[in-house]
Amino acid sequence: MDLFYITKIVLLAHIVLQGAAATNGVLYEYGNATDKLSQKVNFGEVEITNLTVKFPLFGKNYSSFYLCLEGILDFNRGNCFASPVIPRDGSLPIIAPFWGDFSIALSGDIYYRQSNDPRLLANATQDINKYFPGLRFSAQWVFIATWDKVTSILGIVTQVNTLQVVLITDGTLSFVLFNYADIQWSHGAAAGLYNGNASEYYQLNNPRDSVFNLTSSSNINYPGRWAFRVDKLQVEVPTIQQTTTTMSQVIYGNGTPTGNIQGTFATCKIYVYIFALYIVFPLNLI
C-alpha cells in the first residue's frame, strides 16, 4: 500500500481515538477549545480564581481554590504536596477524586475549565435531579477537571489513568461527581472527601484496597460515577436504590482513622519520592 495512504489512515485513526476519549462514556466533555491545560510537570498546583458563582462547600462559600496535579482540589492551600491520607489533620477541606502520584511530565494531560455554557448546565441539571430527586435543582455553574491518560511518577508510561472531577452548583446547593473512565495504576492512592474539621469524611477505599474497582462501582447505578452533595457540613450521598455493585470498602466516619491509614500511605509516598529522585538525579554510589 502507498505510504501516503498508510499515513493518512494512521492520522485519521488518531483523530477518531482522540475524539472518542474526549466524550468517553462516563466523562463529561473535555479537551475542547475552552479548556485550559496544566504545565508538564511532576508536582504543582493551579489556582482557580474569580469563580463566576461561589461554590458552597461544607458550610462555607469559596470564590477560589487550588487544582493540585496530584489529583485533588484544595480549598485551603496546603495539601498539594502532602501524603494521600483521608481524613488528615488540620482545617483543610479537600475533594480527592484520585489522590496519587501523577506525572504529566511523563504522559498525559490535565484539562480544566469553569463554565456556564447552557448545554453543559442543562446536562448537569438533568444529572443532579436524577441522582438527588425532589430538589428541583437548576445548575448555574460547572467546573470540570480531567486527568487524561496520565501515568504515575514511577514512570511506567504504559499504565495510565483517565478520570474526572465535576463541581456543580446553583450558588446554594452544590454537588461533586467523580468520573472514572480507566484506572490502570494505584500506588497507594486515596479517593474521597474531607470537610477539614475532622468531623466528617467519606473515603471510597481503605488502606488495604486498591482503587481499581472505581471504574466498575458506583453509588448512582452508573459504573464509574460517584455523586455527592457537599454544601452542608456532612457529605450526603444519593438515596436511590442501587442495582450496580458499590464498593464494600467505603469508609464513612467522624474523622477517626481506622487501621494503619497514616503509616501505609506515608510509607508509600516516601518510596515514590525516593524512586523519582533516583531517576532524575542518579547517585553514583556503586
Buried (B, 14 or more C-beta within 10 A) or exposed (E): EEEEEEEEEEEEEEEEEEEEBBEBEBBBBBBEEEBEEBEBEBBBBBEBEEBEBBBBBBBBBBEEBBBBBBBBBBBBEEBBEBBBBBBBEBEBBBBBBBBBBBBBBBBBBBBBBBBEBEEBBEBBBEBBBBBBEEEEBEBBBBBBBBBBBBBBBBBBEEBBBBBBBBBBBBEEBBBBBBBBBBBBBBBBBBBBBBBBBBBBBBBBBBBEBBBBBBBEBBBBBBBBBBBBBBBBEBBBBBEBEEEBEBBEBBBEEEBEBEEEBBEBBBEBBEBBBEEBEEEEEEEEEE
